[in-house]
């Protein structure tokens, strides 16, 4: 009786770990609106709104990282972190083109996060 219970526990633990490792795309939802708002404020050069949207995007990203950190590659998370930090600096300096490039690169990393 002990042997089947042991195998059942091991199989359940492995299934749980596989589910966690493959849950990145399911758990990584909800940033598309923040990216869209950020893109709009940069295109229209609304700098105060861009700063607000940047803060909102960075907060949403931090919350998302907590959910997906075990199921996506660390390099992708770091790349998005770097893009958002650079974008924030470019917004503070009112550099539209550079901020827009960083935003698009972060969006590309976001789209390919779990592929």
C-alpha positions in Angstrom: 0.0 0.0 0.0 2.9 2.4 0.7 4.5 1.9 -2.7 1.5 3.2 -4.8 1.0 6.2 -2.5 4.7 7.0 -2.9 4.5 6.9 -6.7 1.3 8.9 -6.7 2.9 11.6 -4.6 6.0 11.7 -6.9 3.8 11.9 -10.0 1.6 14.6 -8.6 4.7 16.6 -7.6 6.1 16.3 -11.1 2.8 17.3 -12.7 2.7 20.3 -10.5 6.2 21.4 -11.4 5.5 20.9 -15.1 2.3 23.0 -14.8 4.2 25.8 -13.0 7.0 25.8 -15.6 4.6 26.0 -18.5 2.2 28.6 -17.0 4.1 31.7 -18.2 1.7 32.6 -21.1 -1.3 32.1 -18.9 0.0 34.1 -16.0 1.6 36.8 -18.1 -1.5 38.6 -19.0 -2.6 42.1 -18.6 0.1 44.4 -19.9 -1.2 45.0 -23.4 -3.4 47.9 -22.2 -0.4 49.5 -20.4 1.8 49.1 -23.5 -1.0 50.6 -25.7 -1.4 53.6 -23.4 2.3 54.2 -23.2 2.6 54.0 -27.0 -0.2 56.6 -27.4 1.3 59.1 -25.0 4.7 58.8 -26.7 3.3 59.2 -30.1 1.4 62.3 -29.1 4.3 63.6 -27.0 2.2 64.1 -23.9 5.1 63.9 -21.5 3.2 64.2 -18.2 0.9 61.4 -19.3 3.8 59.4 -20.5 5.5 59.7 -17.1 2.2 58.5 -15.4 1.8 55.7 -18.0 5.5 54.7 -17.5 5.0 54.4 -13.7 1.8 52.3 -14.3 3.6 50.1 -16.8 6.5 49.5 -14.4 4.2 48.7 -11.5 2.2 46.3 -13.6 5.4 44.7 -14.9 6.7 44.2 -11.3 3.4 42.5 -10.4 3.6 40.3 -13.4 7.2 39.3 -12.8 6.1 37.9 -9.4 3.7 35.6 -11.2 5.9 34.5 -14.1 9.4 34.4 -12.6 9.5 30.6 -12.4 8.1 29.9 -15.8 10.0 32.2 -18.2 13.7 32.8 -18.9 15.4 35.2 -16.5 17.2 36.9 -19.5 13.8 37.9 -21.0 12.7 39.4 -17.6 16.0 41.3 -17.3 15.7 42.5 -20.9 12.3 44.0 -20.2 13.5 45.5 -17.0 16.4 47.2 -18.9 14.0 48.5 -21.6 11.6 49.9 -19.1 14.4 51.7 -17.2 15.9 53.2 -20.3 12.4 54.2 -21.5 11.8 56.0 -18.2 15.1 57.9 -18.6 14.3 58.9 -22.1 10.9 60.1 -21.1 12.4 62.2 -18.3 14.8 63.7 -20.9 11.9 64.2 -23.4 13.5 62.0 -26.1 10.6 60.7 -28.0 12.4 58.5 -30.6 14.6 56.8 -28.1 11.8 56.1 -25.6 9.7 54.8 -28.5 12.4 52.4 -29.5 12.8 51.1 -26.0 9.0 50.6 -25.7 8.8 48.7 -28.9 11.7 46.5 -27.9 10.1 45.8 -24.5 6.9 44.9 -26.4 8.8 42.5 -28.6 10.3 40.8 -25.6 6.8 40.7 -24.0 5.3 39.0 -27.1 8.1 36.4 -27.2 8.2 35.8 -23.4 7.1 32.2 -23.3 8.0 31.0 -26.8 
